[in-house]
Amino acid sequence: EGRPWNGTILGYRYIDGVYIIVPEEAEIVKSIFNGFLSGMGTSSIAKKLNAAGILTRKNNRWGHTAVDKVLKNAAY
């Protein structure tokens, strides 16, 4: 189908053939990239998200691996 993911990417839902932005999740993605661009490492970004009570899409705490997956996802 040409989709780079299966519709379960943080910040988007694939509904009726269209990608819909989920604003609350998009803000998490922006926060991750802003942190990285300001020099934070993946562990520091994860700690910041966890301290703010922000969970992953699967309702887990953030770890450096999860942050790294967001940063390396070509879809963003």
C-alpha positions as CSV (number, residue, x, y, z in Angstrom):
1,E,0.0,0.0,0.0
2,G,3.0,2.3,0.2
3,R,2.4,3.1,3.9
4,P,5.7,3.3,5.9
5,W,3.9,2.0,9.0
6,N,0.8,0.0,10.0
7,G,-1.2,2.9,11.3
8,T,0.0,2.6,14.9
9,I,2.6,5.3,14.9
10,L,2.6,7.8,17.8
11,G,0.9,10.9,16.7
12,Y,-1.2,9.5,13.9
13,R,-4.1,7.1,13.2
14,Y,-4.8,5.6,9.9
15,I,-8.6,5.9,9.4
16,D,-10.5,5.2,6.2
17,G,-7.4,5.4,4.1
18,V,-6.3,8.8,5.6
19,Y,-3.7,9.6,8.2
20,I,-5.2,11.7,11.0
21,I,-3.0,13.6,13.4
22,V,-3.7,13.0,17.1
23,P,-2.8,16.4,18.5
24,E,-1.9,15.2,22.1
25,E,0.4,12.6,20.7
26,A,1.9,14.9,18.1
27,E,3.0,17.2,21.0
28,I,4.9,14.2,22.6
29,V,6.7,13.6,19.3
30,K,7.6,17.3,19.0
31,S,8.8,17.3,22.6
32,I,11.1,14.3,21.9
33,F,12.6,16.0,18.8
34,N,12.9,19.3,20.5
35,G,14.8,17.7,23.4
36,F,17.1,15.8,21.1
37,L,17.8,19.0,19.0
38,S,18.6,20.9,22.2
39,G,21.3,18.3,23.1
40,M,19.4,15.9,25.4
41,G,20.2,12.3,25.2
42,T,17.5,9.6,24.8
43,S,17.7,8.6,28.5
44,S,17.2,12.3,29.6
45,I,14.3,12.7,27.2
46,A,12.7,9.5,28.6
47,K,13.2,10.8,32.2
48,K,11.6,14.1,31.3
49,L,8.5,12.4,29.8
50,N,8.2,10.0,32.7
51,A,8.5,12.9,35.2
52,A,5.7,14.7,33.4
53,G,3.5,11.5,33.7
54,I,3.5,11.0,29.9
55,L,3.1,7.4,28.8
56,T,3.9,5.7,25.6
57,R,1.2,4.7,23.1
58,K,1.0,1.3,24.8
59,N,0.6,3.0,28.2
60,N,4.1,2.2,29.4
61,R,6.8,4.4,30.9
62,W,9.3,5.7,28.5
63,G,12.8,4.2,28.2
64,H,15.7,5.3,26.0
65,T,14.9,2.6,23.5
66,A,11.4,3.9,22.9
67,V,12.7,7.4,22.5
68,D,15.3,6.2,20.1
69,K,12.7,4.4,18.0
70,V,10.7,7.7,17.6
71,L,13.9,9.6,16.6
72,K,14.9,7.0,14.1
73,N,11.5,6.5,12.5
74,A,11.7,7.7,8.9
75,A,8.0,8.5,9.0
76,Y,8.6,11.6,11.1
